[in-house]
């Protein structure tokens, strides 16, 4: 059976609150323990590193894609199952999306928002049909969920687009969606 990959978008900040750091560790642990794979931005900082290390420490595969300019600036995680150094951010996002079977959005900053909105837009445009799960730890993504509802309520997206993302409050909720992937 082929490995199913969860693409996890999350922050690279080393200053993230402990609750978000723990959620990244817990997410990685669940991915590894459930024989799933991780695809992510390939970095060695912040929540990105924590989720990747936890996947690897629990028997999973971790595949990273990092553009050359970020490898120079922030550094790639060289302990991954596979590390791909690519030319641009666009290549990175495309390659991650091609490998992914679903997308998970943990707390993060502007880069995480960029990745989430791009993958949501691609779903709206029927470029993929993969699940998108927002993990709303400690209400972090409440403003984002409200914004998505405002976009739909203001008729800038169709009502069914509201359901293009599933919102859960803990990483365990991600596994309900991931289990459906394993059954395919």
C-alpha positions in Angstrom: 0.0 0.0 0.0 1.3 3.5 -0.9 2.0 6.0 1.9 -0.6 8.7 2.2 0.9 12.1 2.8 -0.4 15.0 5.0 0.9 18.4 3.9 1.2 20.4 7.1 1.4 24.2 6.8 2.6 25.8 10.1 4.9 28.5 11.4 8.7 28.6 11.5 8.8 31.0 14.5 11.0 29.8 17.4 8.9 32.1 19.7 5.5 30.3 19.3 3.5 29.8 22.5 4.0 26.4 24.1 0.4 25.3 23.3 1.2 25.6 19.6 4.6 23.9 19.9 2.9 21.0 21.7 0.2 20.8 19.0 3.0 20.5 16.3 4.6 17.6 18.3 1.3 15.9 18.8 0.5 16.2 15.1 3.8 14.7 14.1 3.4 11.9 16.6 0.0 11.0 15.2 1.3 11.1 11.6 4.2 8.8 12.4 2.2 6.4 14.6 -0.5 6.0 11.9 2.0 5.1 9.2 1.3 8.3 7.3 3.8 10.6 5.7 4.5 14.3 6.2 5.2 16.7 3.4 6.1 20.2 4.5 8.3 23.2 3.8 11.5 21.5 4.8 12.7 24.0 7.4 14.5 23.3 10.7 12.9 26.1 12.7 9.7 26.5 14.8 6.6 24.3 14.5 7.9 23.0 11.1 10.9 21.3 12.8 8.8 20.1 15.7 6.2 18.3 13.5 8.9 16.8 11.3 11.0 15.5 14.2 8.0 14.0 15.8 7.0 12.2 12.6 10.5 10.8 12.3 10.7 9.8 16.0 7.5 7.8 15.6 8.4 5.8 12.5 7.0 8.0 9.8 8.4 9.5 6.6 9.0 13.3 6.4 9.6 14.9 3.0 10.6 18.6 2.8 10.7 21.1 0.0 12.6 24.3 0.6 13.7 27.0 -1.8 17.4 27.8 -2.1 16.9 31.3 -0.6 15.3 30.0 2.5 17.9 27.3 2.9 20.5 30.0 3.0 18.4 32.2 5.4 16.7 29.7 7.8 18.2 26.4 7.0 16.8 23.2 5.7 16.2 20.2 8.0 18.9 17.7 6.8 17.6 14.8 8.9 14.5 14.2 6.8 13.6 11.0 4.9 13.8 13.2 1.7 14.8 16.8 1.3 14.3 18.7 -2.0 16.0 22.1 -2.5 14.0 23.8 -5.2 14.4 27.1 -7.1 11.3 29.1 -6.0 8.5 29.4 -3.5 6.1 28.6 -6.3 7.9 25.4 -7.1 7.9 24.5 -3.4 4.2 24.9 -3.1 3.4 23.1 -6.3 5.6 20.1 -5.4 4.1 19.9 -1.9 0.6 20.0 -3.2 1.4 17.2 -5.8 2.6 14.8 -3.1 -0.1 15.6 -0.6 -3.2 13.6 -0.1 -4.6 16.2 2.3 -3.7 19.6 3.8 -3.5 20.5 7.5 -3.2 24.0 8.7 -1.6 24.5 12.1 -1.0 27.9 13.7 1.5 30.0 11.7 2.1 33.4 10.2 1.8 35.0 6.8 3.5 32.1 5.0 1.0 29.7 6.5 -1.9 32.0 5.4 -0.4 32.2 1.9 -0.2 28.5 1.6 -3.7 27.9 3.0 -5.3 30.5 0.8 -3.6 29.2 -2.3 -4.6 25.6 -1.7 -8.2 26.8 -0.8 -8.3 28.8 -4.1 -7.1 25.8 -6.0 -9.8 23.7 -4.6 -12.4 26.4 -5.5 -11.1 26.3 -9.0 -11.3 22.5 -9.1 -7.5 22.0 -9.4 -7.7 19.4 -6.6 -10.3 17.7 -4.5 -8.2 17.0 -1.4 -9.4 17.6 2.1 -8.3 20.8 3.9 -8.3 20.8 7.7 -7.7 23.9 9.8 -6.6 23.0 13.3 -8.0 25.8 15.5 -5.8 25.3 18.6 -6.9 27.6 21.4 -9.0 29.7 19.0 -6.0 30.8 17.0 -7.9 30.6 13.7 -11.2 32.0 14.9 -10.6 35.3 12.9 -9.8 33.2 9.8 -13.0 31.1 10.2 -15.0 34.3 10.6 -13.3 35.8 7.5 -14.2 32.7 5.4 -17.8 33.0 6.6 -17.8 36.7 5.8 -16.6 36.0 2.2 -19.4 33.5 1.7 -22.1 35.6 3.5 -21.1 38.6 1.3 -21.5 36.5 -1.9 -17.8 36.5 -2.9 -17.9 32.7 -2.7 -20.7 30.1 -3.1 -22.3 28.7 0.1 -20.8 25.3 -0.6 -17.3 26.8 -0.6 -17.7 27.3 3.2 -17.4 23.5 3.5 -14.1 23.3 1.5 -12.3 23.4 4.8 -13.0 21.4 7.9 -12.3 23.1 11.2 -11.2 21.0 14.2 -10.0 22.1 17.6 -7.3 19.5 18.2 -4.9 17.5 16.1 -6.7 14.3 16.9 -9.6 15.7 14.8 -7.3 15.6 11.8 -7.0 11.8 12.1 -10.7 11.4 11.5 -10.2 12.8 8.0 -6.9 11.0 7.5 -8.5 7.6 8.3 -10.8 8.1 5.3 -7.7 8.5 3.1 -6.2 5.2 4.4 -9.4 3.4 3.4 -9.1 4.6 -0.2 
